[in-house]
Amino acid sequence: NAAGRTFKLYKKGAGDEWVEVSAEEGIEAGYDNYIQYKAEANFRFAATNRPEWMTIESGSVVGAANQAVLFGIKVIENRPDFSKYAQKGDLNFQDEEGKSVFTYTVNYKGMNAEAMNYDGPKLGSFFGWQELHSDQSRYLRQQ
């Protein structure tokens, strides 16, 4: 990174206080809601090279020198191939000249199994039919 360039990323902590996030710690993407972050740098910057499974609230993150920028990130909606499973990728914050790049790992925990609902045939049935076993024979009867 270019000498003298500083970039800081913050997440919400206890009591909605902004807490600095280290590049090693990384950040988390939300599922239903965007998780909010704040970025500050002493140079103009933009978020680049986001993971394909992640969306940025309002579409981009662009910041002016010495001004805080608020943004949110979450997994892309209506893409079960992304939202069901845990994901990991990198999000870069880069200056205009390409001389400084600050990279943060982005983690998505995957869908919460407790939040899933299943509507359909009851357990042990197949489209309303129940399988019965009797003396080496197998029968189906409608429930």
VENRA-V370764 format. One record per backbone hydrogen bond with DSSP energy under -0.5 kcal/mol. NH is the residue of the N-H (numbers start at 1). CO is the residue of the C=O. If there is no record, write none. Layout:
nh = {NH NH}
co = {CO CO}
//
This chain:
nh = {5 8 9 10 11 12 13 16 17 19 21 26 27 29 30 35 36 37 38 39 40 42 45 46 47 48 54 55 57 59 63 66 67 69 71 73 74 75 76 79 82 83 84 87 89 91 92 93 94 95 96 98 102 103 104 105 106 107 108 111 111 113 115 116 120 125 126 129 130 131 132 134 137 139 141 143}
co = {2 40 21 38 19 36 17 13 14 11 9 22 105 107 73 73 34 71 10 69 8 6 63 94 61 92 51 74 72 56 45 41 64 39 37 35 55 30 53 76 79 79 80 108 106 104 48 102 46 100 44 95 93 101 91 23 89 27 87 83 84 111 112 113 118 122 129 126 141 124 139 137 134 132 130 128}
//
